[in-house]
Amino acid sequence: MPVSVHGDDREELESLINYLKHQHNLRKRSLVMDDREDGGYLFFIYQVCDPRWIASFFESMEEGGV
């Protein structure tokens, strides 16, 4: 079952995809698209993805990294 990742900033989600691609070999995912139901943006991940990888990305952004 695919996992959806939601956010308010398209560029931030694109950066997350890039991070997951390079750090965790993410390959099976959708493009970032408009979230027509809730507003903002989303993309889907079609492979195993540890939620801690996503949390790590946002933690490093808060610290000024990535």
C-alpha positions in Angstrom: 0.0 0.0 0.0 1.5 3.4 -1.0 2.3 6.0 1.7 1.3 9.6 1.0 3.5 12.4 2.2 1.8 15.8 2.5 3.2 19.4 2.9 2.5 23.0 2.2 5.6 23.7 0.2 6.3 21.9 -3.1 10.0 22.7 -3.1 10.3 21.2 0.4 8.7 18.0 -0.7 11.0 17.9 -3.8 14.0 18.3 -1.4 12.7 15.5 0.7 12.4 13.3 -2.4 16.0 14.2 -3.3 17.2 13.4 0.2 15.4 10.0 0.3 16.7 9.2 -3.2 20.4 9.9 -2.3 20.4 8.8 1.4 18.1 5.8 1.3 17.9 4.8 -2.4 14.2 5.8 -2.8 13.2 5.0 -6.4 9.5 4.1 -6.5 7.5 7.3 -5.9 5.1 9.7 -7.6 5.7 13.2 -8.7 4.7 16.0 -6.3 1.2 17.0 -7.1 -1.5 19.4 -5.8 -3.5 18.0 -2.9 -7.0 18.8 -4.1 -8.7 17.5 -0.9 -6.7 19.2 1.8 -4.7 21.9 0.0 -1.0 22.0 -0.2 0.9 19.2 -2.0 1.6 15.5 -1.8 3.5 12.6 -3.3 3.2 8.8 -2.9 6.0 6.4 -2.0 5.6 2.9 -3.5 8.3 1.0 -1.6 9.3 0.4 2.0 10.2 3.7 3.7 11.1 4.0 7.4 9.2 7.0 8.8 12.3 7.9 10.7 14.0 8.8 7.4 11.4 11.5 6.8 11.6 12.7 10.4 15.4 12.9 10.0 15.1 15.1 7.0 12.8 17.6 8.8 15.0 17.6 11.9 18.0 18.4 9.8 16.1 21.2 8.1 15.3 22.7 11.5 19.0 22.6 12.4 19.9 24.4 9.1 21.2 21.3 7.3 20.2 19.4 4.1 
